[in-house]
Amino acid sequence: MMSMRLTRIGSKNRPAYRIVVVDSERPRESRAKEYIGTYNPTAEPAVVKIDVAKAQAWIAKGAKPSETVQSLLKKALKQTKPA
């Protein structure tokens, strides 16, 4: 089964994350099938960039997002909707 989750990038004490699609049984830092976005919690405010179309396509194929990725997707959808 495929999952959508975070993989850590960035240096010591400066975390940044990629949002990736990977086989759910693989380790956190393993090779991803596809990169669909980034998340930088250290920026003020936190920066979330997600290719929503790719994320929705993977969800349609059966990929299950983690709780954190699911909340980030909601934030990304709010940012893309016109006010």
N, C-alpha and C positions, 0 to 999 in steps of 0.2 A: 504494500500500500504506500502511496506517495503522501508526503506531508509538506506543509509550508511552515518554515520555522526560521529563526534567526541564527546566523553564524557570525561569530565575533571577528572583527577586523580592528585595526587601530593599535596604538602603542600602549604601553603600561600606563595605567591610571587615566587613559583617554579612550574609553571604549566607543566603538562605532559598530554598527551591525549591518549585514546584508540580509535581505529577505530572500530566501532560496526555496526551491522545490527540490526535495531529495527523498530517497527511499527512507521510510520511517525507521528501518532497522539499522541504518548507517550511523556512525558517530557524528558528533556535532560539526567537526571540522572536515568532514569527508567531502568528496567531489559532488557538486550539485548538478542536477539536470538542467536547471535554468535559474538565473538571477532575475528577480522581478522588482527589486527595489532596495532602498537603503533607509536606515534609521540612525540618527545621530542624537542621542539623549543629552549630550554635554553642551550642545548649542543652546542659546537662549533666544527664543523658545526652541524646543526640540524640533528637529527637521525630519519630516517623513516624506519620502518620495517613493511612490509605488506605481507601477504600470498596472492600473486597475483592469484593463482589458485582458492582459496576460493572467492576472490573478483570477479573474472570473472564468477564463478558459480552463485553467487548471482545476478550479473547484468543480466545473462542469464535468471534467474528466475523472473526478473522484478524489482529488487531493484534499486532505483535511488540514485546515490551518490550526496552528497552536493558539492558545488563548491570547497570547501577546500579539501575534500576527493578526488575529481576528479584530482586536481592539484597534490596531494600527490601520487596518483596512477601513474600519468605520471612520476614523479620523481623516483618512485620505479621501473617502467618498464625500465627507462634509466639505473638504477644501475644494473639490472639483465642481460641486453643485453651485450654480449661480445664486446670488443672494436675492 
